[in-house]
């Protein structure tokens, strides 16, 4: 019988276990015995990583201080500087190696060496000090993907300031909320950012946010798009600030448990949570995971396509790769501008070897068509990765076959803003992979799947994903709110970290992530709370009440479905639908725009007044409706279902 052609359909019905090639396994950074060694002595494993991968000014003697759980401390008597680890220690050995191949959306490029980056960071660090920024001060950063963005993070780290990066697509309200919560002293922003050939005015958004942010004393403005902007006596051009500064700036000596940064993530109460990450444990985890998970070699050209505004960019564009002396690609623009093949052109141009992106992007690439991929030479690729949400097996196989040419291992990584570093992932060369599975916990990570009572679920079963022990890059608290930290992450199960994801474990012990189990939606890899979107909708004059759910979406993983009750006398219309979507976009950010909005006379509620969102989710995903006997207004469910079937979508 002749061999069947390797189509996607028959690949998905074949044995789905993909072992590494002998050649890859022989040269891999991680060997299979690393799991056994780490399980036998996980503190010893992390101690070895910390001492071998981090340059300490004072080596730690305490590995884990667990005297006050869940406020764990790692390497708490150690002293270091993260920027020194990312730059200074490389200068004598790889100072002239490219740290970033930067590609601007309009086509301009820069090749920035470690020596170049060190000079730029030193100048900005001294510039910030001249503005009065001191150790422990908070600095907000609101920029597009320009070289000044990683420079700003590293400059803050160098002088001991705590940076708070806000994604450049967020609205003025979202920016103001984050500035206010941490009382930022300085804001670094830009005149504008390139977006699909147009200019998004960062400065206008920043100016609006500053109307309610009195803590900001100075605004440093990067000139990028040269659009017209307003100017005030608080504003100073970035290039003027750094022009006369020395490139030499002594790195601040930091305790391992001093805060490095705050990064905000959506909370179920609607108020974003300021996740606090510290120095020594974070650097240990990200340098270790970046080396092992991506099998980093000296000559690799690595590309993480995330935005630095998200934790993926913090850990795997800036701190992890630079600590490991890697050469990275950094791209400013959209993946479909000026053409649908933009990313593959960059892979070809720079001979990218490691490519790390989101399942949302992979599904978009599939939708755009194979021809945009196949016209480029992607033979330089040797490893692929995914991040942000579970990847469906079909997308995994397309990625493996079309992008990887059937030869590249795929590392499907699970982690969170809160975890700081990758937690569940294949180690390429050491683990067989399965399409759609994140496989095993990273060595030294104590992940488990438990039932409602916190008991481990036997292999083959599903439940709640938890961490049974602390890990070095874990969040230390929610900024200014220790109680919320305990209540959010440590109260559901005794002595276990739980952040809201479900998982199952198959008969081989492989983990399969099932997405959120609470009311935080995962939209294109980014957490958006239902409460936040509902609050934005209800803030519109036409809306009396709103309920929001996340429904399955073939491109973004989840999409936002909104159900809206209008105020008396207000009629629903296509124009109002568009207005409400735009209102949410301007209040929170474009990523939070509902995919669908259904106008309804009422919402399904229990007799106590609780909105039954599970029924709305059933309706949105066209599933058989669950039990409605507890509802005070059961008749409304069928009415909403009928309207939902014909609702307008963005």
Buried (B, 14 or more C-beta within 10 A) or exposed (E): EEEEEEEBEEBEEEEBEBEBEEEBBEEBBBEEEBBEBBEEEBEEBBBBBBBEBBEBEEBBEEBBBEEEEBBBBBBBBBBBBBBBBBBBBBEEEBBEBBBBBBBBBEEEEBEBBBBBBBBBBBBBBBBBBBBEBEEEBBBBBBBBBBBBBBBBBBBBBBBBBBBBBBBBBBBBBBBBBBBBBBBBBBBBBBBBBBBEEEBBBBBBBBBBBBEEBEBBBBBBBBBBBEBEBEEEEBBBBBEEBBEEBEBEBEBBBBBBBBBBBBBBBBBBEBBBBBBBBBBBBBBBBBBBBBBBBBBBBEEBBBBBBBBBBBBBBBBBBBBBBBBBBBBBBBBBBBBBBBEBBBBBBBBBBBEBBBBBBBBBBBBBBBEBEEEBBEEBEBEBBBBBBBBBBBBBBBBBBBBBBBBBEEEBBBBBBBBBBBBBBBBBBBBBBBBBBBBBBBBBBBBBBBBBBBBEEBEBBEEEEBBBBBBBBBBBBBBBBBBEBEEBBBEBBBEBBEEBBBBBBBBBBBEEEBBBBBBBBBBBBBBBBBBBBBBBBBBBBEEBEBBEBBBBBBBBBEBBBBBBBBBBBBEEEBEBEEEBBEEBBEBBBBBBBBBBBBBBBBBBEBBBBEEEEEBBBEBBBBBBBEEEBEEBEEBBBEEBBEBBBEBBEEBBEE
